[in-house]
Amino acid sequence: MNGPGPHRLLRFLDRSAAALAVVNEPIARIGRDLAASLIGAMVLLALAQILSRALFSYTLDWAEELARWALVWSVLLVSPFAYRSGAHVAIGSFAAALPPRLLLAASAVLNMLVIWICERMLVQSFSFWSRGLSLTASAMGVQMAWVYAIVPAAFVFLLLVGVELVVRLLRSLLAPDPDLSLVGSVPGVKPEGP
């Protein structure tokens, strides 16, 4: 990297990645922790449902509905953490054959594709959410828009993570990013703190 241009670009990418990390790291961590709590709640709800049927011959319809919502919410809440930390499926055989800089470039392109897909899904999720305005949950009596609200929120969070990863990948093309790791072509950011 010779001259002031690449150094300025590197500083810009570093500042951009740091700003995105300030937003994404707590969102990912809180989402992971909430998802874990919801999984615990699902287990308790399933146990309550089983005991209610076995001991009292009574079905807790609301428990089944609530457990289903907790499952969906837990998956969508943990998705930014999984994406940001690279904790999802990686196929390494193709990536292992690429030289390091080409691997970084290919990963950046793949993550730009992920950003585009998340953007398209975000746009579609608003009509999904708006359909929930006219639906009410049968057992809980809650407007389904409240349950569906996690879908657009999750896609916003995934978009933010995708942008951070692309910025870090582009930065790594100029100079290695110490907080970025690649498993195959799947990037991951080292988590901060606990």
Residue frames as a rotation matrix with the C-alpha (Angstrom) as fourth column:
MET 1
0.579 0.815 0.000 0.00
0.815 -0.579 0.000 0.00
0.000 0.000 -1.000 0.00
ASN 2
-0.599 -0.799 -0.051 1.79
0.788 -0.599 0.141 3.05
-0.143 0.044 0.989 -1.27
GLY 3
-0.733 0.246 0.634 0.56
0.120 -0.871 0.477 6.62
0.669 0.426 0.609 -1.18
PRO 4
-0.893 0.377 0.247 -2.14
-0.399 -0.409 -0.821 8.35
-0.208 -0.831 0.515 0.86
GLY 5
-0.233 0.876 -0.422 -5.12
-0.859 0.018 0.511 6.93
0.455 0.481 0.749 -1.09
PRO 6
-0.058 0.216 -0.975 -4.94
0.080 0.974 0.211 3.34
0.995 -0.066 -0.073 0.14
HIS 7
-0.861 -0.284 -0.423 -4.24
0.431 0.038 -0.902 4.50
0.272 -0.958 0.090 3.71
ARG 8
-0.749 0.655 0.098 -7.28
-0.655 -0.713 -0.250 6.78
-0.094 -0.252 0.963 3.65
LEU 9
0.008 0.753 -0.658 -9.40
-0.657 0.500 0.564 3.96
0.753 0.429 0.499 2.24
LEU 10
-0.388 -0.238 -0.891 -8.09
0.386 0.835 -0.391 1.60
0.837 -0.495 -0.232 4.92
ARG 11
-0.995 0.027 -0.094 -8.93
0.071 -0.450 -0.890 4.12
-0.067 -0.892 0.446 7.68
PHE 12
-0.434 0.893 -0.119 -12.40
-0.886 -0.399 0.235 4.65
0.163 0.207 0.965 6.17
LEU 13
0.056 0.425 -0.903 -13.03
-0.274 0.877 0.395 0.88
0.960 0.225 0.165 6.07
ASP 14
-0.703 -0.363 -0.612 -11.71
0.473 0.405 -0.782 0.50
0.532 -0.839 -0.113 9.63
ARG 15
-0.917 0.391 0.082 -14.01
-0.351 -0.692 -0.631 3.27
-0.190 -0.607 0.772 10.91
SER 16
-0.167 0.892 -0.421 -16.98
-0.871 0.066 0.487 1.83
0.462 0.448 0.766 8.99
ALA 17
-0.136 0.052 -0.989 -16.37
0.123 0.992 0.035 -1.67
0.983 -0.117 -0.141 10.36
ALA 18
-0.909 -0.246 -0.336 -15.97
0.357 -0.045 -0.933 -0.30
0.214 -0.968 0.128 13.89
ALA 19
-0.699 0.710 0.086 -19.21
-0.710 -0.676 -0.198 1.71
-0.082 -0.199 0.976 13.62
LEU 20
0.071 0.729 -0.680 -21.11
-0.655 0.548 0.519 -1.31
0.752 0.409 0.517 12.32
ALA 21
-0.432 -0.308 -0.848 -19.59
0.341 0.815 -0.469 -3.49
0.835 -0.491 -0.247 15.05
VAL 22
-0.978 0.104 0.181 -20.87
-0.208 -0.500 -0.840 -1.06
0.003 -0.860 0.511 17.71
VAL 23
-0.129 0.988 -0.082 -24.40
-0.992 -0.128 0.011 -1.79
0.000 0.082 0.997 16.43
ASN 24
0.248 0.284 -0.926 -24.05
-0.590 0.803 0.088 -5.42
0.769 0.524 0.366 15.37
GLU 25
-0.685 -0.607 -0.404 -22.14
-0.081 0.614 -0.785 -6.89
0.724 -0.505 -0.470 18.31
PRO 26
-0.845 0.400 0.356 -24.76
-0.406 -0.046 -0.913 -6.07
-0.349 -0.915 0.201 20.97
ILE 27
0.121 0.916 -0.382 -27.64
-0.991 0.089 -0.101 -6.97
-0.059 0.391 0.919 18.63
ALA 28
0.018 -0.188 -0.982 -26.03
-0.447 0.877 -0.176 -10.35
0.894 0.442 -0.068 17.92
ARG 29
-0.889 -0.428 -0.160 -25.22
-0.038 0.419 -0.907 -11.01
0.456 -0.800 -0.389 21.59
ILE 30
-0.616 0.733 0.288 -28.65
-0.645 -0.260 -0.718 -9.95
-0.452 -0.629 0.633 22.87
GLY 31
0.207 0.694 -0.689 -30.36
-0.945 0.324 0.043 -11.95
0.253 0.643 0.723 20.12
ARG 32
-0.350 -0.434 -0.830 -28.33
-0.211 0.900 -0.381 -15.03
0.913 0.041 -0.407 21.06
ASP 33
-0.995 -0.071 0.074 -29.18
-0.083 0.136 -0.987 -14.62
0.060 -0.988 -0.142 24.74
LEU 34
-0.294 0.956 0.024 -32.88
-0.867 -0.256 -0.427 -14.01
-0.402 -0.146 0.904 24.08
ALA 35
0.124 0.291 -0.949 -32.98
-0.752 0.651 0.102 -17.04
0.648 0.701 0.299 21.77
ALA 36
-0.734 -0.441 -0.516 -31.48
0.002 0.759 -0.651 -19.18
0.679 -0.479 -0.556 24.54
SER 37
-0.848 0.477 0.229 -34.14
-0.364 -0.212 -0.907 -17.89
-0.384 -0.853 0.354 26.96
LEU 38
0.014 0.899 -0.438 -36.89
-0.996 -0.028 -0.089 -18.64
-0.093 0.437 0.894 24.46
ILE 39
-0.200 -0.140 -0.970 -35.61
-0.392 0.919 -0.052 -22.19
0.898 0.369 -0.238 24.00
GLY 40
-0.984 -0.134 -0.121 -35.75
0.067 0.356 -0.932 -22.61
0.168 -0.925 -0.341 27.79
ALA 41
-0.496 0.868 0.015 -39.30
-0.699 -0.389 -0.600 -21.25
-0.515 -0.308 0.800 27.74
MET 42
0.000 0.472 -0.882 -40.20
-0.873 0.430 0.230 -23.71
0.487 0.770 0.412 24.96
VAL 43
-0.659 -0.308 -0.686 -38.99
0.003 0.912 -0.411 -26.61
0.752 -0.273 -0.600 27.08
LEU 44
-0.946 0.323 0.020 -41.01
-0.051 -0.089 -0.995 -25.40
-0.319 -0.942 0.100 30.07
LEU 45
-0.236 0.902 -0.362 -44.11
-0.929 -0.319 -0.188 -24.89
-0.285 0.292 0.913 27.91
ALA 46
-0.145 0.135 -0.980 -43.78
-0.585 0.788 0.195 -28.37
0.798 0.601 -0.036 26.42
LEU 47
-0.885 -0.220 -0.410 -43.36
0.188 0.636 -0.748 -29.84
0.425 -0.739 -0.522 29.91
ALA 48
-0.739 0.673 0.032 -46.42
-0.417 -0.420 -0.806 -27.94
-0.529 -0.609 0.591 31.17
GLN 49
-0.069 0.714 -0.697 -48.42
-0.982 0.073 0.172 -29.18
0.173 0.697 0.696 28.18
ILE 50
-0.400 -0.157 -0.903 -47.39
-0.206 0.975 -0.078 -32.81
0.893 0.154 -0.423 28.81
LEU 51
-0.978 -0.003 -0.210 -48.07
0.203 0.255 -0.945 -32.64
0.056 -0.967 -0.249 32.54
SER 52
-0.560 0.821 -0.107 -51.42
-0.720 -0.547 -0.428 -30.92
-0.410 -0.163 0.897 31.98
ARG 53
0.012 0.551 -0.835 -52.54
-0.831 0.470 0.298 -33.66
0.556 0.690 0.463 29.60
ALA 54
-0.457 -0.301 -0.837 -51.19
0.019 0.937 -0.348 -36.52
0.889 -0.175 -0.423 31.71
LEU 55
-0.951 -0.019 -0.308 -52.31
0.305 0.091 -0.948 -35.33
0.046 -0.996 -0.081 35.13
PHE 56
-0.585 0.734 -0.346 -55.46
-0.154 -0.520 -0.840 -33.36
-0.796 -0.438 0.417 34.42
SER 57
-0.323 0.406 0.855 -56.56
0.863 0.496 0.091 -34.54
-0.387 0.767 -0.511 30.95
TYR 58
0.722 0.506 -0.472 -56.56
0.331 -0.851 -0.407 -30.89
-0.608 0.137 -0.782 29.96
THR 59
0.120 -0.660 0.742 -54.88
0.987 -0.002 -0.162 -29.34
0.109 0.751 0.651 26.94
LEU 60
0.174 -0.177 -0.969 -53.15
0.324 -0.919 0.226 -26.00
-0.930 -0.353 -0.102 27.26
ASP 61
0.616 0.136 0.776 -53.79
0.784 -0.002 -0.621 -24.68
-0.083 0.991 -0.107 23.75
TRP 62
0.970 -0.236 0.064 -52.11
-0.230 -0.969 -0.088 -21.39
0.083 0.071 -0.994 24.52
ALA 63
0.398 -0.871 0.289 -48.91
-0.319 0.164 0.933 -23.20
-0.860 -0.463 -0.212 25.57
GLU 64
0.160 -0.295 0.942 -48.59
0.760 0.646 0.073 -24.93
-0.630 0.704 0.327 22.23
GLU 65
0.789 0.202 0.580 -49.14
0.554 -0.643 -0.529 -21.66
0.266 0.739 -0.619 20.36
LEU 66
0.878 -0.475 0.067 -46.67
-0.447 -0.760 0.471 -19.80
-0.173 -0.443 -0.880 22.56
ALA 67
0.248 -0.803 0.542 -44.05
0.076 0.574 0.816 -22.54
-0.966 -0.161 0.203 22.16
ARG 68
0.375 -0.050 0.926 -44.39
0.906 0.230 -0.355 -22.32
-0.196 0.972 0.131 18.36
TRP 69
0.931 -0.029 0.363 -43.87
0.076 -0.960 -0.271 -18.55
0.356 0.280 -0.892 18.48
ALA 70
0.669 -0.724 0.167 -40.86
-0.438 -0.203 0.876 -18.99
-0.600 -0.659 -0.453 20.76
LEU 71
0.240 -0.566 0.789 -39.33
0.605 0.723 0.334 -21.42
-0.759 0.397 0.515 18.26
VAL 72
0.554 0.026 0.832 -39.71
0.784 -0.353 -0.511 -19.02
0.281 0.935 -0.216 15.34
TRP 73
0.942 -0.184 0.281 -38.49
-0.245 -0.949 0.200 -16.05
0.230 -0.257 -0.939 17.33
SER 74
0.583 -0.772 0.253 -35.48
-0.114 0.230 0.966 -17.96
-0.805 -0.592 0.046 18.70
VAL 75
0.231 -0.483 0.845 -34.33
0.884 0.466 0.024 -18.93
-0.406 0.741 0.535 15.19
LEU 76
0.558 0.044 0.828 -34.70
0.603 -0.708 -0.369 -15.40
0.570 0.705 -0.422 13.85
LEU 77
0.963 -0.209 0.172 -33.14
-0.271 -0.723 0.636 -13.77
-0.008 -0.659 -0.752 16.92
VAL 78
0.439 -0.844 0.307 -30.01
0.074 0.375 0.924 -15.94
-0.895 -0.383 0.228 16.80
SER 79
0.692 -0.127 0.710 -29.51
0.711 0.287 -0.642 -15.59
-0.123 0.949 0.289 13.02
PRO 80
0.841 -0.456 0.291 -27.51
-0.291 -0.835 -0.467 -12.31
0.456 0.308 -0.835 13.19
PHE 81
0.449 -0.693 0.564 -25.17
-0.705 0.112 0.700 -13.90
-0.548 -0.712 -0.438 15.75
ALA 82
0.445 -0.244 0.862 -24.71
0.356 0.931 0.081 -17.00
-0.822 0.270 0.501 13.58
TYR 83
0.838 -0.106 0.535 -24.09
0.502 -0.234 -0.833 -14.93
0.213 0.966 -0.143 10.46
ARG 84
0.780 -0.532 0.330 -21.69
-0.544 -0.837 -0.065 -12.52
0.311 -0.128 -0.942 12.17
SER 85
0.273 -0.702 0.658 -19.65
-0.741 0.283 0.609 -15.24
-0.614 -0.653 -0.443 13.88
GLY 86
-0.279 -0.372 -0.885 -19.56
-0.905 0.409 0.114 -17.57
0.320 0.833 -0.451 10.86
ALA 87
-0.727 0.045 0.685 -21.47
-0.427 0.752 -0.503 -20.23
-0.538 -0.658 -0.527 12.81
HIS 88
0.492 0.870 -0.035 -23.32
-0.580 0.298 -0.758 -21.65
-0.649 0.393 0.651 9.86
VAL 89
0.693 -0.169 0.701 -22.68
0.414 0.890 -0.194 -24.19
-0.591 0.424 0.686 7.12
ALA 90
0.337 -0.665 -0.666 -19.38
-0.780 -0.593 0.197 -23.76
-0.526 0.453 -0.719 5.26
ILE 91
0.925 -0.133 0.355 -18.18
0.302 0.824 -0.479 -25.77
-0.229 0.550 0.803 2.31
GLY 92
0.516 -0.802 -0.300 -14.41
-0.343 -0.514 0.786 -25.57
-0.785 -0.303 -0.541 2.36
SER 93
0.167 -0.533 0.829 -13.29
0.636 0.701 0.323 -27.72
-0.753 0.474 0.456 -0.57
PHE 94
0.603 0.092 0.792 -13.89
0.737 -0.444 -0.509 -25.05
0.305 0.891 -0.336 -3.23
ALA 95
0.963 -0.179 0.202 -12.45
-0.234 -0.926 0.295 -22.31
0.134 -0.331 -0.934 -1.05
ALA 96
0.565 -0.791 0.234 -9.32
0.055 0.319 0.946 -24.31
-0.823 -0.522 0.224 -0.20
ALA 97
0.209 -0.469 0.858 -8.32
0.931 0.365 -0.027 -24.29
-0.301 0.804 0.513 -3.88
LEU 98
0.771 0.157 0.617 -8.40
0.425 -0.848 -0.315 -20.48
0.474 0.506 -0.721 -4.14
PRO 99
-0.439 -0.896 0.063 -5.48
0.621 -0.353 -0.700 -18.16
0.650 -0.269 0.711 -3.44
PRO 100
-0.485 0.242 -0.840 -6.07
0.820 -0.208 -0.533 -16.02
-0.304 -0.948 -0.098 -0.31
ARG 101
-0.811 0.166 -0.560 -6.88
-0.196 -0.981 -0.008 -12.73
-0.551 0.103 0.828 -2.10
LEU 102
-0.722 0.585 -0.370 -9.22
-0.357 0.143 0.923 -14.43
0.593 0.798 0.106 -4.55
LEU 103
-0.465 0.530 -0.709 -10.90
0.759 0.651 -0.012 -16.19
0.455 -0.544 -0.705 -1.61
LEU 104
-0.629 0.205 -0.750 -11.47
0.446 -0.695 -0.564 -12.81
-0.637 -0.689 0.345 0.09
ALA 105
-0.823 0.313 -0.474 -12.88
-0.546 -0.670 0.504 -11.36
-0.160 0.673 0.722 -3.13
ALA 106
-0.618 0.612 -0.494 -15.14
0.046 0.655 0.754 -14.39
0.785 0.443 -0.433 -3.68
SER 107
-0.489 0.420 -0.765 -16.35
0.872 0.254 -0.418 -14.18
0.019 -0.871 -0.491 -0.09
ALA 108
-0.761 0.200 -0.617 -17.11
-0.025 -0.960 -0.279 -10.47
-0.648 -0.197 0.736 -0.53
VAL 109
-0.753 0.497 -0.431 -19.12
-0.556 -0.131 0.821 -11.20
0.351 0.858 0.375 -3.68
LEU 110
-0.520 0.566 -0.640 -21.01
0.476 0.814 0.334 -14.04
0.710 -0.131 -0.692 -1.96
ASN 111
-0.527 0.306 -0.793 -21.82
0.766 -0.233 -0.599 -11.81
-0.368 -0.923 -0.112 0.99
MET 112
-0.841 0.293 -0.455 -23.01
-0.418 -0.886 0.201 -9.05
-0.345 0.359 0.867 -1.35
LEU 113
-0.607 0.643 -0.467 -25.38
-0.165 0.473 0.866 -11.66
0.777 0.603 -0.181 -2.78
VAL 114
-0.464 0.412 -0.784 -26.54
0.850 0.455 -0.265 -12.47
0.247 -0.790 -0.562 0.76
ILE 115
-0.772 0.159 -0.616 -27.16
0.170 -0.882 -0.440 -8.74
-0.613 -0.445 0.654 1.35
TRP 116
-0.784 0.493 -0.378 -29.22
-0.581 -0.370 0.725 -8.53
0.217 0.788 0.577 -1.84
ILE 117
-0.465 0.624 -0.628 -31.27
0.319 0.780 0.538 -11.61
0.826 0.050 -0.562 -0.83
CYS 118
-0.535 0.245 -0.808 -31.85
0.825 -0.054 -0.563 -10.18
-0.181 -0.968 -0.173 2.66
GLU 119
-0.864 0.230 -0.447 -32.93
-0.249 -0.968 -0.017 -6.86
-0.437 0.097 0.894 1.15
ARG 120
-0.631 0.656 -0.414 -35.45
-0.404 0.178 0.897 -8.65
0.662 0.733 0.152 -1.11
MET 121
-0.377 0.470 -0.798 -36.71
0.685 0.722 0.101 -10.69
0.623 -0.508 -0.594 1.84
LEU 122
-0.784 0.065 -0.617 -37.00
0.451 -0.623 -0.639 -7.53
-0.426 -0.779 0.459 3.96
VAL 123
-0.812 0.507 -0.289 -39.18
-0.583 -0.680 0.445 -5.89
0.029 0.530 0.847 1.32
GLN 124
-0.375 0.685 -0.625 -41.39
-0.116 0.634 0.764 -9.00
0.920 0.359 -0.158 1.14
SER 125
-0.653 0.070 -0.754 -41.58
0.693 0.457 -0.557 -9.29
0.306 -0.887 -0.347 4.93
PHE 126
-0.936 0.331 -0.122 -43.51
-0.242 -0.855 -0.458 -6.02
-0.256 -0.399 0.880 5.20
SER 127
-0.273 0.881 -0.387 -46.47
-0.768 0.043 0.640 -7.46
0.580 0.472 0.664 3.28
PHE 128
-0.299 0.101 -0.949 -46.23
0.370 0.929 -0.018 -10.59
0.880 -0.356 -0.315 5.44
TRP 129
-0.898 -0.079 -0.433 -46.30
0.435 -0.298 -0.849 -8.40
-0.062 -0.951 0.302 8.56
SER 130
-0.776 0.627 -0.074 -49.22
-0.630 -0.776 0.025 -6.32
-0.042 0.066 0.997 7.26
ARG 131
-0.220 0.700 -0.679 -51.29
-0.250 0.632 0.733 -9.48
0.943 0.332 0.036 6.68
GLY 132
-0.578 -0.088 -0.811 -50.85
0.666 0.523 -0.531 -10.12
0.471 -0.848 -0.244 10.40
LEU 133
-0.959 0.260 0.117 -52.77
-0.285 -0.857 -0.430 -6.92
-0.011 -0.446 0.895 11.12
SER 134
-0.145 0.969 -0.199 -55.97
-0.911 -0.052 0.409 -8.67
0.386 0.241 0.890 10.05
LEU 135
0.122 0.124 -0.985 -55.26
0.032 0.991 0.128 -11.98
0.992 -0.047 0.117 11.82
THR 136
0.198 -0.026 0.980 -55.71
-0.955 -0.233 0.187 -12.88
0.223 -0.972 -0.071 15.47
ALA 137
-0.788 -0.534 -0.308 -54.09
-0.424 0.832 -0.359 -15.90
0.447 -0.152 -0.881 17.13
SER 138
0.009 0.894 -0.448 -56.72
-0.139 0.444 0.885 -18.48
0.990 0.055 0.128 17.98
ALA 139
0.236 0.081 -0.968 -55.58
0.792 0.561 0.240 -19.46
0.563 -0.823 0.068 21.48
MET 140
-0.511 -0.584 -0.631 -53.81
0.847 -0.465 -0.256 -16.31
-0.144 -0.665 0.733 22.68
GLY 141
0.577 0.817 -0.010 -56.06
0.794 -0.564 -0.228 -13.68
-0.192 0.124 -0.974 21.06
VAL 142
-0.012 -0.690 -0.724 -53.02
0.167 -0.715 0.679 -11.64
-0.986 -0.112 0.124 20.03
GLN 143
0.854 0.220 -0.472 -52.85
-0.377 -0.365 -0.851 -9.78
-0.359 0.905 -0.229 16.75
MET 144
0.719 -0.556 0.418 -50.45
0.613 0.790 -0.003 -11.82
-0.328 0.259 0.908 14.56
ALA 145
0.712 -0.486 0.507 -48.64
0.068 -0.671 -0.738 -8.69
0.699 0.560 -0.445 13.39
TRP 146
0.617 -0.493 0.614 -46.93
-0.785 -0.321 0.530 -8.69
-0.064 -0.809 -0.585 16.80
VAL 147
0.569 -0.388 0.725 -45.71
0.070 0.902 0.427 -12.23
-0.819 -0.192 0.540 16.22
TYR 148
0.683 -0.243 0.688 -44.70
0.730 0.232 -0.643 -11.49
-0.003 0.942 0.336 12.61
ALA 149
0.963 -0.268 0.024 -42.77
-0.268 -0.963 0.000 -8.34
0.024 -0.006 -1.000 13.60
ILE 150
0.388 -0.869 0.308 -39.62
-0.142 0.274 0.951 -10.38
-0.911 -0.412 -0.017 14.21
VAL 151
0.446 -0.208 0.870 -39.34
0.795 0.538 -0.280 -11.19
-0.410 0.817 0.405 10.49
PRO 152
0.759 -0.225 0.611 -38.59
0.292 -0.722 -0.628 -7.68
0.582 0.655 -0.482 9.17
ALA 153
0.803 -0.497 0.330 -36.51
-0.573 -0.489 0.658 -6.95
-0.165 -0.717 -0.677 12.28
ALA 154
0.465 -0.639 0.612 -34.35
0.212 0.752 0.624 -10.04
-0.859 -0.161 0.486 11.66
PHE 155
0.500 -0.271 0.823 -33.75
0.865 0.112 -0.489 -9.07
0.040 0.956 0.291 8.04
VAL 156
0.865 -0.249 0.436 -32.71
-0.215 -0.968 -0.128 -5.56
0.454 0.017 -0.891 9.07
PHE 157
0.631 -0.644 0.432 -30.24
-0.511 0.072 0.856 -7.06
-0.583 -0.761 -0.284 11.55
LEU 158
0.425 -0.459 0.780 -28.95
0.588 0.795 0.147 -9.53
-0.688 0.397 0.608 8.93
LEU 159
0.765 -0.123 0.632 -28.46
0.501 -0.503 -0.704 -6.68
0.405 0.855 -0.323 6.44
LEU 160
0.809 -0.473 0.347 -26.40
-0.576 -0.755 0.313 -4.74
0.114 -0.453 -0.884 8.97
VAL 161
0.430 -0.662 0.614 -24.24
-0.160 0.613 0.773 -7.79
-0.888 -0.431 0.158 9.67
GLY 162
0.572 -0.175 0.801 -23.83
0.763 0.473 -0.441 -8.44
-0.302 0.863 0.404 5.94
VAL 163
0.856 -0.259 0.447 -22.64
0.022 -0.846 -0.533 -4.90
0.516 0.466 -0.719 5.34
GLU 164
0.642 -0.655 0.400 -20.16
-0.678 -0.240 0.695 -5.19
-0.359 -0.717 -0.597 8.21
LEU 165
0.400 -0.498 0.769 -18.77
0.254 0.867 0.428 -8.45
-0.880 0.024 0.474 6.83
VAL 166
0.695 -0.140 0.705 -18.40
0.706 -0.056 -0.706 -7.03
0.138 0.989 0.060 3.32
VAL 167
0.840 -0.417 0.347 -16.61
-0.421 -0.904 -0.068 -3.96
0.342 -0.089 -0.935 4.71
ARG 168
0.478 -0.681 0.555 -14.27
-0.532 0.278 0.800 -6.23
-0.699 -0.678 -0.229 6.68
LEU 169
0.485 -0.278 0.829 -13.65
0.607 0.789 -0.090 -8.43
-0.629 0.548 0.552 3.64
LEU 170
0.815 -0.188 0.548 -12.85
0.367 -0.565 -0.739 -5.41
0.448 0.803 -0.392 1.47
ARG 171
0.734 -0.568 0.371 -10.56
-0.679 -0.604 0.417 -4.11
-0.013 -0.558 -0.830 4.21
SER 172
0.465 -0.544 0.699 -8.83
-0.107 0.749 0.654 -7.49
-0.879 -0.379 0.290 4.32
LEU 173
0.764 -0.214 0.609 -8.04
0.646 0.258 -0.719 -7.18
-0.004 0.942 0.335 0.63
LEU 174
0.682 -0.521 0.513 -5.90
-0.271 -0.832 -0.484 -4.13
0.679 0.191 -0.709 1.54
ALA 175
-0.544 -0.788 0.289 -4.46
-0.607 0.132 -0.783 -5.43
0.579 -0.602 -0.550 4.81
PRO 176
-0.491 0.366 -0.791 -5.47
0.441 0.887 0.137 -8.36
0.751 -0.282 -0.597 7.07
ASP 177
0.113 0.622 0.775 -8.29
-0.663 -0.533 0.526 -7.61
0.740 -0.573 0.352 9.49
PRO 178
-0.825 -0.565 0.014 -7.27
-0.385 0.544 -0.745 -9.17
0.414 -0.620 -0.667 12.83
ASP 179
-0.522 0.699 0.489 -10.91
-0.589 0.119 -0.800 -9.59
-0.617 -0.705 0.349 13.89
LEU 180
0.432 0.694 -0.576 -11.95
-0.892 0.233 -0.388 -11.45
-0.135 0.681 0.720 10.73
SER 181
-0.555 -0.537 0.635 -11.63
-0.362 0.844 0.396 -15.18
-0.749 -0.010 -0.663 10.13
LEU 182
-0.001 0.529 -0.849 -12.64
-0.988 0.130 0.082 -17.31
0.154 0.838 0.523 7.16
VAL 183
-0.356 0.011 0.934 -13.96
-0.200 0.976 -0.087 -20.86
-0.913 -0.218 -0.345 7.27
GLY 184
-0.095 0.245 0.965 -14.01
0.943 0.333 0.008 -21.73
-0.319 0.910 -0.263 3.61
SER 185
-0.618 -0.062 0.784 -15.54
0.463 -0.835 0.299 -18.60
0.636 0.547 0.544 2.14
VAL 186
0.516 0.845 -0.136 -17.64
0.557 -0.211 0.803 -17.94
0.650 -0.491 -0.580 5.25
PRO 187
-0.429 -0.692 0.581 -16.39
-0.020 -0.635 -0.772 -14.90
0.903 -0.343 0.259 7.19
GLY 188
0.518 0.551 -0.654 -16.73
0.695 0.174 0.697 -14.54
0.498 -0.816 -0.293 10.92
VAL 189
0.123 -0.429 0.895 -15.96
-0.377 -0.854 -0.357 -11.76
0.918 -0.294 -0.267 13.37
LYS 190
-0.591 -0.396 -0.703 -14.29
0.500 0.504 -0.704 -12.64
0.633 -0.768 -0.100 16.65
PRO 191
0.516 0.856 -0.030 -16.81
0.535 -0.295 0.791 -11.89
0.668 -0.425 -0.610 19.43
GLU 192
-0.367 -0.561 0.742 -16.03
-0.262 -0.703 -0.661 -9.11
0.892 -0.437 0.111 21.87
GLY 193
-0.537 0.087 0.839 -16.16
-0.840 -0.146 -0.523 -10.06
0.077 -0.986 0.151 25.53
PRO 194
-0.807 0.218 0.549 -18.51
-0.080 0.880 -0.468 -12.72
-0.585 -0.421 -0.693 26.97
